């Protein structure tokens, strides 16, 4: 079970899942906006693209659905994920990383040996 917890919380699995969900929802917004925009062309130029689905209302519906989906994903996926990640894998303490501090200590010791 620990391995699965590490897989879920340490990797980018949740980030990728959120990106796919948001990207798909935003794709619907772009598609309906493009359909609405092409419906605004003169009748001869847009006769291939026009139908009843190409209304401004369909675009607004897709936009509102995107905003609702983004809010749901943020509050029910992203926030719990961030809290769980902080609980199980706390961030390192402020300051210098241990390897940098060790290298500086070695540098200082070498500098004192040269002075002697």
C-alpha positions, 0 to 999 in steps of 0.5 A, spaced: 500 500 500 505 504 501 508 503 494 501 505 491 501 511 495 508 514 493 505 512 486 499 517 487 502 522 491 509 523 488 508 522 481 505 527 476 499 522 475 494 527 478 497 533 475 496 529 468 489 527 470 487 534 471 490 537 465 486 532 461 480 533 464 481 541 463 484 540 456 478 536 454 473 541 457 476 547 454 476 544 447 469 544 447 469 551 449 474 552 443 469 548 438 463 552 440 466 558 439 469 557 432 462 554 430 459 560 433 464 565 429 463 561 423 456 562 423 457 569 423 460 569 416 455 572 410 450 566 408 454 564 402 461 563 405 458 559 411 452 555 408 456 549 410 457 551 417 451 553 419 446 549 423 442 550 430 447 548 434 451 554 432 448 559 437 451 564 442 447 560 447 451 554 445 458 557 446 456 560 453 453 553 455 460 550 454 463 556 457 459 555 464 460 548 463 468 549 463 468 554 469 463 549 473 468 543 471 474 547 473 471 549 480 469 542 481 476 539 479 480 544 483 476 543 490 475 536 489 481 534 486 487 539 487 486 541 494 485 534 497 491 532 493 495 538 495 493 537 503 495 529 502 501 531 499 503 536 504 501 531 510 505 525 507 511 528 504 512 534 507 517 540 504 524 540 506 526 545 511 528 552 509 535 553 508 541 550 505 540 543 502 545 538 506 549 537 500 551 544 499 552 545 507 557 539 506 560 542 500 561 549 504 564 545 510 569 542 506 571 548 502 572 552 509 576 546 512 581 546 505 581 554 506 584 553 513 589 548 511 592 552 506 592 558 511 596 554 516 
